[in-house]
């Protein structure tokens, strides 16, 4: 499966002019695009229609973007790209914490938005392809085990002592990347390039937020972590044995 013209995007945005301009641009790039202006209606619409990607504004009538994201995240597993206020770290961090896969600050250049969308959809479709391939070939699922922690990348699941961990798709991607490079320090530049397909700007805190959330979910000490260590001025290290 590849990113192609059969993929659908729902724009949840109450700025009619901006929504229509974005829709027109994305349609020209081969996507099927719909618009929803009300946050409350968006919740049921997303769950019912399950578009391949949601572009979600924060300031909405009916229900704000945070409420929409929280309400759909358990049932909706595809990417959510959140639109945030310029330079508002609080909005960006909260959006990531409640399950957004990525964010862009408004106003955003059309080319930047398209690149982020393509990166999210590429990751999403690669996940589906991996599952289909593993099922068709009958191969054993691709797994990594570190003591009580087990990660199955083909099933897109992880467990601690047999209990499943509730990870977002982006968190699982990051955990898998770190774990599959256990014993090697990964810089933020490497992580950004691998997972988001963009250069690290030196300010984006999304990786740090996700690392913090992953630590708490796998039982790593957030103050003195033993499994995922922060290496000052270098990046992150997943310890093989901790």
C-alpha positions in Angstrom: 0.0 0.0 0.0 1.3 3.5 -0.8 0.2 7.0 -0.3 -2.3 7.5 -3.2 -5.4 9.3 -4.5 -7.7 6.8 -2.7 -6.8 8.2 0.7 -9.3 10.4 2.5 -8.7 13.4 4.7 -11.2 15.1 7.0 -10.4 18.8 7.7 -11.9 19.8 11.0 -11.8 23.6 10.8 -14.3 26.4 11.3 -12.5 29.0 9.3 -14.4 28.4 6.0 -12.0 30.2 3.8 -8.9 28.4 5.2 -10.7 25.1 5.1 -11.7 25.5 1.4 -8.2 26.6 0.3 -6.7 23.6 2.1 -9.2 21.3 0.6 -8.6 22.6 -2.9 -4.8 22.2 -2.5 -5.0 18.7 -1.1 -7.4 17.6 -3.8 -5.0 18.9 -6.4 -2.4 16.6 -4.8 -4.7 13.5 -5.2 -6.5 13.2 -1.9 -10.2 12.8 -1.2 -11.0 15.7 1.1 -14.1 16.6 3.3 -14.6 19.4 5.7 -16.3 19.5 9.1 -16.7 22.8 11.0 -18.2 21.7 14.3 -16.1 19.8 16.8 -19.0 17.8 18.3 -20.2 16.6 14.9 -16.6 15.8 14.0 -16.4 13.2 16.8 -19.2 11.0 15.5 -18.2 11.7 11.9 -14.6 10.5 12.4 -15.6 7.4 14.3 -18.2 6.5 11.7 -16.3 7.2 8.5 -12.7 6.6 9.7 -10.8 8.8 7.2 -7.2 8.0 6.5 -6.1 11.2 8.3 -7.7 14.0 10.3 -6.4 17.6 10.2 -7.7 19.0 13.5 -7.9 22.6 14.5 -7.9 23.5 18.2 -10.4 26.4 18.3 -13.7 24.9 17.2 -17.4 25.4 18.1 -19.2 22.5 19.7 -16.1 20.9 21.1 -12.5 22.1 20.9 -9.7 20.1 19.3 -8.5 18.6 22.5 -11.9 17.2 23.3 -12.3 15.8 19.8 -8.9 14.1 20.0 -9.6 12.6 23.5 -13.0 11.4 22.4 -11.9 9.6 19.2 -8.5 8.3 20.1 -9.5 5.0 21.5 -11.6 4.0 18.4 -9.8 6.0 15.7 -6.3 4.6 15.1 -5.2 6.6 12.0 -3.1 9.7 12.1 -4.3 13.0 13.7 -2.4 16.1 12.5 -3.2 19.0 14.9 -3.2 22.7 14.1 -1.9 24.8 16.9 -1.3 28.4 17.7 2.1 29.8 16.7 4.8 29.2 19.3 2.3 27.8 21.8 4.3 25.0 23.5 1.5 24.2 25.9 -0.9 23.4 23.1 1.6 21.3 21.3 2.6 19.3 24.3 -1.0 18.7 25.4 -2.0 17.7 21.9 0.8 15.0 21.8 -0.1 13.8 25.3 -3.7 13.1 24.3 -2.8 11.3 21.2 -2.1 13.6 18.3 0.5 12.2 15.9 2.0 15.5 14.8 1.3 19.2 14.8 1.9 22.2 12.7 1.6 25.9 13.7 -0.7 28.2 12.0 -0.2 29.8 9.5 1.4 26.9 7.7 2.8 26.8 4.2 0.9 24.4 1.9 4.0 22.5 1.0 4.9 22.0 4.7 1.4 20.7 5.4 1.6 18.4 2.5 4.9 17.0 3.6 3.7 16.3 7.1 0.6 14.6 5.8 2.6 12.4 3.4 5.0 11.4 6.2 2.1 10.4 8.5 0.3 8.5 5.8 3.5 6.8 4.7 4.1 5.5 8.2 0.5 4.5 8.6 0.4 2.5 5.3 3.7 0.9 6.0 2.3 -0.4 9.3 -0.6 -2.0 7.3 1.7 -3.4 4.7 3.9 -5.0 7.4 0.8 -6.7 9.0 -0.4 -8.0 5.7 3.0 -9.3 4.7 3.5 -11.1 8.0 0.0 -12.6 7.8 0.4 -13.8 4.2 3.9 -15.3 4.7 3.0 -17.0 8.0 6.2 -15.6 9.5 6.6 -15.1 13.3 5.8 -11.6 14.4 8.8 -9.3 14.6 9.3 -8.9 18.3 11.9 -7.5 20.8 12.0 -8.6 24.4 13.9 -6.8 27.3 13.0 -8.5 30.6 9.3 -7.9 31.2 9.0 -5.5 28.2 7.9 -7.1 24.9 7.3 -5.1 21.7 5.7 -6.7 18.6 6.1 -4.3 15.7 4.1 -6.3 13.2 1.1 -6.5 15.6 1.7 -2.9 16.7 1.4 -3.9 20.3 3.6 -3.9 23.4 3.4 -5.5 26.9 4.9 -5.2 30.3 4.8 -8.4 32.3 2.0 -9.6 30.0 -0.2 -6.6 30.4 -0.7 -4.6 27.2 0.5 -1.0 27.1 -1.8 1.7 25.8 0.5 3.4 23.3 -0.4 5.8 20.5 0.9 4.9 17.0 3.6 7.6 17.3 4.7 6.4 20.7 5.0 2.8 19.5 7.0 4.0 16.5 9.4 5.8 18.8 9.7 2.9 21.3 10.4 0.5 18.4 13.1 2.8 17.0 14.8 3.1 20.3 14.5 -0.5 21.2 15.7 -1.8 17.8 18.8 0.4 18.3 19.3 -0.7 21.9 22.8 0.1 23.2 23.3 3.0 20.7 22.6 6.7 21.4 20.1 8.2 18.9 20.3 11.9 18.5 17.1 14.0 18.1 18.2 14.7 14.5 18.2 10.9 13.8 14.9 10.4 15.5 13.2 13.3 13.6 14.6 12.2 10.3 13.5 8.6 10.8 10.0 9.1 12.2 8.9 12.4 10.8 10.9 12.9 7.7 11.9 16.4 8.6 15.0 18.1 10.0 15.1 18.8 13.7 14.8 22.6 14.3 16.4 22.6 17.7 13.2 23.6 19.5 10.6 21.0 18.8 9.8 19.1 22.0 7.6 16.3 20.6 10.3 13.7 21.1 10.9 14.7 24.7 7.1 14.6 25.4 6.8 11.1 23.9 9.8 9.8 25.7 8.3 11.0 29.0 5.0 9.3 28.3 6.7 6.1 27.1 8.8 5.9 30.3 5.7 6.1 32.5 3.9 3.5 30.5 6.7 0.9 30.5 7.4 1.5 34.2 10.7 3.4 33.8 11.5 5.8 36.6 10.8 9.3 35.2 13.3 11.0 37.6 16.1 8.5 37.3 15.3 6.4 34.2 17.1 3.1 33.8 15.6 1.9 30.5 15.5 5.0 28.3 18.3 7.3 29.3 18.8 10.9 28.3 22.4 11.5 27.3 23.1 15.1 27.7 23.8 17.0 24.5 23.7 13.7 22.5 20.2 12.2 22.6 18.5 9.1 24.0 19.8 5.6 24.8 17.7 2.5 25.2 19.5 0.2 27.6 19.6 -3.4 26.7 19.6 -4.6 30.2 18.2 -2.5 33.0 
